[in-house]
Amino acid sequence: MTLGDWFEYMKVYLRKQIVDETEKLIEDMRSKSLRVRHHIAEQKQAKEEGSVN
């Protein structure tokens, strides 16, 4: 393998690695966002139930 071949390999490999890691981070953020939205909805519902009684 020549140095040029190695650089080409790394260019493809690193790009794939960056995309994979980015997708993992985005999925984690989406999961946390969903949990926060559920929590806010539960708090809002509990507050509404408390003010109705």
C-alpha positions in Angstrom: 0.0 0.0 0.0 1.4 3.3 -1.0 1.1 6.5 1.0 -1.4 7.9 -1.4 -3.5 4.7 -1.1 -3.3 5.0 2.7 -4.5 8.6 2.5 -7.4 7.6 0.2 -8.4 4.8 2.6 -8.2 7.1 5.6 -10.3 9.8 3.8 -13.1 7.2 3.2 -12.7 5.5 6.6 -12.7 8.8 8.6 -15.6 10.2 6.7 -17.6 7.0 7.5 -16.5 7.1 11.2 -17.5 10.8 11.5 -20.9 10.2 10.0 -21.5 7.1 12.2 -20.6 9.0 15.4 -22.7 12.0 14.4 -25.7 9.8 13.8 -25.2 8.3 17.3 -25.1 11.7 18.9 -28.1 12.9 17.0 -30.1 9.8 18.0 -29.1 10.4 21.7 -30.3 14.0 21.4 -33.6 12.9 19.9 -34.1 10.4 22.7 -33.4 13.0 25.4 -35.6 15.5 23.6 -38.5 12.9 23.6 -38.0 12.2 27.3 -38.1 15.9 28.1 -41.2 16.4 26.0 -42.9 13.6 27.8 -41.9 15.0 31.2 -43.2 18.4 30.3 -46.5 17.0 29.1 -46.8 15.0 32.4 -46.1 18.1 34.4 -48.6 20.2 32.5 -51.2 17.5 32.9 -50.6 17.2 36.6 -50.8 21.0 37.0 -54.1 21.1 35.1 -55.5 18.3 37.2 -54.4 20.1 40.3 -56.1 23.3 39.3 -59.3 21.6 38.3 -59.9 20.0 41.7 
